Amino acid sequence: MARLRALTALLAVAALASGVAGAKQRPPKPVDRAALVDQFPSPLWASSRAVTWERAGNPLSGEAVVGAPPADPPLRSLPRSEAAAAEAASVGDNPLLDDSAPFPRYSDVRPEHVLPGMRAVLAELNSALDKLEAGSGRPTYDGVLHPLERMTDKLERTWGVVTHLRSVRDTGDLRKAVTEVQPEVVAFELRLGQSRPLYEALQAIKDGEGWAKLTRTQQRVVDLQLRDLVLGGVALSPKDRARFNAIQQELAQLVTTFGNNILDSTLEFKKLLTKKDEVEGLGATALTKAAEDARGAGHAGATPAEGPWLFTLDSPSYTAVITYAKSRPLREEFYRAYNSRASYGAVDNGPVLDRLLALRREGAQLLGFPNFAERSFVTKMATLSSARGLLEEMRTAALPPAEKDLEDLRAFAASSQGFEGDLAVWDVSYWAEKLRASRYNLTDEELRPYLAFPNVLEGMFKLAKRLFGVDIVAADGAAPVWHPDVRFFEVRAANATPVAHFYVDPFSRPAEKRSGAWMDSVISRSKLMAPEGKSVRLPVALAICNQMAPVGDGPALMTFREVETLFHEFGHTLQHMLTTVDEGLVAGIRGVSWDAVELASQFMENWCYDRPTLMSFAKHHATGAPLPDEVFERIVAAKNFRSATGLIRQVNLATKDLELYSNYVPGGSETIWDVDRRVAARTLVMQPLADDRALCSFGHIFSGGYSAGYYSYKWSEVLSADAFAAFEEAGLGDESAIKATGGRYRGTVLALGGSVPPARVFEMFRGRGPSTAALLRHSGLAGAAA
């Protein structure tokens, strides 16, 4: 599942260049909720209207209903010590500050570059904002929004690089540098997000005679920036603003701590197995990797056949144990360890997440909302009630068949395999895999030889050409990378003209790289930032996965789920790279609402089950033999195996998220664990352990950008399933129809970025609003919803 980070990596920022012409100082107009959101009639799941404002601003800022502020002077930058100023001045050949390089110098950036580099940037940006706030004359679009875009770009090329390296090449020294400079970055971001002169300049543009002459995209940029300033606290009183800013500083520290604790506790657990009966059931790939890891830990004689074998809580290792290990005690040990990560001792996230919840609630209330969830939904496609309506529809459809899934599993374990007693939570994955193998004669180990990573990449790129008419070619060596395994590619139009670039970092590195999969923006398309002699600057993206690395001299062999994950992240990159919007502040993924941003990614997953697509890359890595047709048929038949169980699990996580950020009151009568159990009772067919602490490692909703937004996966999946249905209706066997439909999809979903509200984008592609029918049909649950 994607861990999309890009929309939380940057914050709404103001001018870098020649000063915004000042406007007459006046308090912002009182703003009600309707003025903050684009409303679009939604046929989905509720009678309420769906909010379609995009998340295009400071994720630390508030999003709430506020009134006019008192006439206090604008915020100024925090004073810096002489030492800090000297450090900022002595930057030398700091790769973070190399504006001449076409791509970030990832390979050159070291922890010692972070403090002087970021302090130099902050000094430059604070000076630019001083000039902006002191400007005079009539504000113009170019005079205000162009500096805003330059500032956004500056942060993306510096702080964005630092935070990326923190995720993929973590070290103690880098952590220390990030921790030290982060409060200074946050302080500047808060100053930007609360700049009244900037608000006045933007409002003057909106109220001015030239407003009608701006393009719709330009008007949207202005509206989004105005909204974000209001939601960022520009209207707060000095006292409330001081408290609000203190909350944001503490939240930034807590989010970092939360992520560090997960990484550290995951790394801490290691299990060396020495007996063959302990690893019975595990496949050759897992044993080869475990022996390789054991040799790396000092057991020089380790072999796949004789051991010893080292297993960890890193995703490929944990998944192998919990799915294939015959030893029930071993599965229990790993399950308990995995679901108690970051819940003990020095890495205990329990107090951290409770504090996060309390601060986010308080910040939302300072800005006029009753809770953080209501604040969050201002910038989303959905409303809180329509999101809950979707989750309830999915719960109702999935719960009965999920109960049947569990009954079938119990019966299979008892009758077919002689299992005694009731299934425990650490038994489910193991027996589910055995049932799948029995029912469909299909296992991951059978498929791996046909899913070599280089072949999958090639097939995925062929699909992009088939659907969207672009060629993707290797460009390794053209840009610096952060690890030797990272690949670099160029995207070309039909006439061979380059249109974008992207990185792929495919393999797990548990000692330095966080778990999961995600996409991020590196550089956004922009006419303003075009290099000399060019009409537009090309976008650059990155896609991160954590699949098992190659073992020995052969290629990396993937599971089918890893293939789906790669296609998912590639879908994100395509939306960023194939945008045609020239206004950088709403190009690509910028400005796309959080609950619509997974549309493009989940859409691509559907093609993994398309025969021409799968057969284009599913060939044996050693012999070149294609995947047998009957195996393909089994893959398709197994697509919806226990789909209700998977769906109800997602409903559980999304419901838990909304409950914690809306109805849960920190310090009240319920604990977070009470909420966890209460939600599980309504949404799960097998209840978690009494001491389950999986919340402590639920990074999505506490440190990963999905706070009060985990429902977005299902919301976007409705959109993506309905979008794929357009290709089904056109005829998957009709190449001319596929090409035409792909062109329409590229011209809307992929091209328009945040320049148009997402509900309108979907309607432009589909000719109507979205429906849940395709998702339920694709999940094999259409009858259950009747």
Secondary structure, DSSP 8 states (H G I E B T S, - for coil): -B---HHHH-------SS--------------HHHHS-EE---SSSSS-EE-----S-TTS--S-----------------HHHHHHHH---S-GGG-TT-SS--GGG--HHHHHHHHHHHHHHHHHHHHHHHT--S---HHHHHHHHHHHHHHHHHTHHHHHHHHHHS--HHHHHHHHHHHHHHHHHHHHHHT-HHHHHHHHHHHHSGGGGGS-HHHHHHHHHHHHHHHHTTTTS-HHHHHHHHHHHHHHHHHHHHHHHHHHHHHHH-EEEE--GGGGTT--HHHHHHHHHHHHHTT-TT-BTTTB-EEEESSHHHHHHHHHH---HHHHHHHHHHHTTTT-SGGG--HHHHHHHHHHHHHHHHHTT-SSHHHHHHTTSSS-HHHHHHHHHHHHHHHHHHHHHHHHHHHHIIIIIT---S---GGGHHHHHHHHHHHHH---HHHHGGG-BHHHHHHHHHHHHHHHH--EEEE-TTSS--SSTT-EEEEEE-TTS-EEEEEEEEEE--TTTS-SSBEEEEEE--BSTT--TT-SSB--EEEEEEEE----TTS--B--HHHHHHHHHHHHHHHHHHS-----GGGSTTTT--TTTTTHHHHHHHGGGG-HHHHHHH-B-TTT--B--HHHHHHHHHTTTTTHHHHHHHHHHHHHHHHHHHHT--TTSSS-HHHHHHHHHHHH-SS---TT--GGGG-HHHHTSS-TTTTTHHHHHHHHHHHHHHHHHHH-TT-HHHHHHHHHHHIIIIIT-TTSS-HHHHHHHHHSS---SHHHHHHTT-TGGG-
